[in-house]
Amino acid sequence: MGLVDANGTPLYVEERGAGPGEPLVLLHGGYGAGESFAPVLPELAEGRRVFLVDLQGHGRSPDADRPLRPETMADDVAALIGRLGLGRADVLGYSMGAGVALRTVIQYPAVVRRLVAVSFPARRSGWFPEVTAEMDRMDAGMAEAMRRSPLHERYERLAPRVEDWPVLVAKTAEMLGREYDWTSEVSGITAPTLLVFADADAVRPAHVAEFFALLGGGLRDGRRDHSGRPVSRLAVLPGATHHDLLSSPLLGGAVVPFLDADLPGAAG
């Protein structure tokens, strides 16, 4: 599809798949791009239209004259859903993209039918302490050292202005250092939500349980007839970490049934 104007921000979008299923918008992690979903894309695109989005300053999307914030990128995603004529869509985000997906359903509940949040906490302290310590050590000066990384290789291959790499690193470092706590807003989410984590994730297991509880999960026995189970779901994928979740052969099998399920009490 190429660049699509969303809220005044040009976003690069690719459309894959076809079929009667609800449209699905995919949001990548930090320093990533829509192509990050390549390992799981065939499963996700079977029977539905899938839109791979490069977020602000990532992949083939140019940067904008503003900081990187989940809240403003959520403005872009909501505008994009409207611009594409989808009305509403299912939204799946990974890592930073999961933060953007969460903010999208919080700020624009009418445009998200179902949410899949992969490996992202509802508050910053949900990360393991060593993870937040690593985030706090990030600064603009890391741009040069990161030029030898696969992250820079992708950026160099896709970015419309490869000279903006230091800008992306500086903005990402600043975003990662910000405190946030969305727990009160998460508890108000009404869209059916699937949380996906690895069994060796960067997010603490205790926070995973807390996050699921905010959505009504893990609070009671689901009962033999499923009358006690929540609409939202939790998947913990074995043999995976935060860094390789998108390559897990189990990811599609967790996501697709959730998107296709007839969920009691869910609209649409």
Secondary structure, DSSP 4 states (H G I P E B T S, - for coil): -EEEEETTEEEEEEEE-EEEEEEEEEE--TT--GGGGTTTHHHHTEEEEEEEEE-TTSTTSPP-SS---HHHHHHHHHHHHHHTT-SSEEEEEETHHHHHHHHHHHH-GGGEEEEEEES--SBGGGB-HHHHHHHHH--GGGGTGGGGSHHHHHHHHH-S-GGGHHHHHHHHHHHHTS--B-HHHHTT--S-EEEEEEEE-SB-HHHHHHHHHHTT-SSS---TTSTT--SSEEEEEEEEETTTGGG-TTHHHHHHHHHH---TT---
